[in-house]
Amino acid sequence: MHIEPTIPISLLLEEVMLKREQEEELLERLKSEEQILHESLVAATHELRIARQQVTDIETKLQMTMAQLNHVRRQMNAIWQAAP
């Protein structure tokens, strides 16, 4: 006994081919988006390194300023103590 399929094989093949094309297009889009995300991550990492260095530089300057202020404070205290 032979049973004819309810959907012609040619239509099924056409649908399979269409799905493969869609899959390939989606894969290409995914690869493109992945590349964009990677480039964004690299750029953000670079900016973060720069920002960290700037923070380190500011901290160093702040420590130097605090040291200078402490020196001036000691000088002022010495002047006040020496005053009649």
C-alpha positions as CSV (number, residue, x, y, z in Angstrom):
1,M,0.0,0.0,0.0
2,H,1.4,3.4,-1.0
3,I,0.4,6.6,0.8
4,E,0.8,9.9,-0.9
5,P,2.2,12.7,1.3
6,T,-0.2,15.4,2.2
7,I,2.4,18.1,1.4
8,P,4.3,17.7,-1.9
9,I,8.0,16.9,-1.4
10,S,9.0,19.9,-3.6
11,L,7.3,22.3,-1.2
12,L,9.0,20.6,1.8
13,L,12.4,20.9,0.0
14,E,11.7,24.6,-0.8
15,E,10.9,25.2,2.8
16,V,14.1,23.5,3.9
17,M,16.1,25.6,1.5
18,L,14.4,28.8,2.7
19,K,15.1,27.9,6.4
20,R,18.8,27.2,5.5
21,E,19.1,30.6,3.9
22,Q,17.5,32.2,6.9
23,E,19.8,30.3,9.2
24,E,22.9,31.5,7.2
25,E,21.7,35.1,7.3
26,L,21.1,34.9,11.0
27,L,24.6,33.4,11.5
28,E,26.2,36.2,9.4
29,R,24.3,38.8,11.5
30,L,25.4,37.1,14.7
31,K,29.0,37.1,13.5
32,S,28.8,40.8,12.6
33,E,27.2,41.7,16.0
34,E,29.8,39.6,17.8
35,Q,32.6,41.6,16.0
36,I,31.0,44.9,16.9
37,L,30.7,43.8,20.5
38,H,34.3,42.7,20.6
39,E,35.5,46.0,19.2
40,S,33.4,47.9,21.7
41,L,34.8,45.8,24.5
42,V,38.4,46.5,23.3
43,A,37.7,50.2,23.1
44,A,36.0,50.3,26.6
45,T,38.9,48.3,28.1
46,H,41.3,50.9,26.6
47,E,39.3,53.8,28.0
48,L,39.2,52.1,31.4
49,R,43.0,51.7,31.4
50,I,43.3,55.4,30.6
51,A,40.8,56.4,33.4
52,R,42.7,54.2,35.9
53,Q,45.9,55.9,35.0
54,Q,44.3,59.3,35.4
55,V,43.0,58.3,38.8
56,T,46.5,57.1,39.8
57,D,48.0,60.4,38.6
58,I,45.4,62.4,40.6
59,E,46.0,60.4,43.7
60,T,49.8,61.0,43.4
61,K,49.2,64.8,43.0
62,L,46.9,64.8,45.9
63,Q,49.5,63.0,48.1
64,M,52.1,65.5,47.0
65,T,49.7,68.4,47.8
66,M,48.9,66.9,51.2
67,A,52.6,66.6,52.0
68,Q,53.2,70.2,51.0
69,L,50.2,71.3,53.2
70,N,51.6,69.4,56.1
71,H,55.0,71.0,55.6
72,V,53.4,74.5,55.5
73,R,51.4,73.6,58.6
74,R,54.5,72.6,60.5
75,Q,56.2,75.9,59.4
76,M,53.2,77.9,60.5
77,N,53.1,76.1,63.9
78,A,56.8,76.9,64.3
79,I,56.2,80.5,63.5
80,W,53.3,80.8,66.0
81,Q,55.3,79.1,68.7
82,A,58.3,81.4,68.1
83,A,56.2,84.5,68.2
84,P,56.4,86.6,71.4
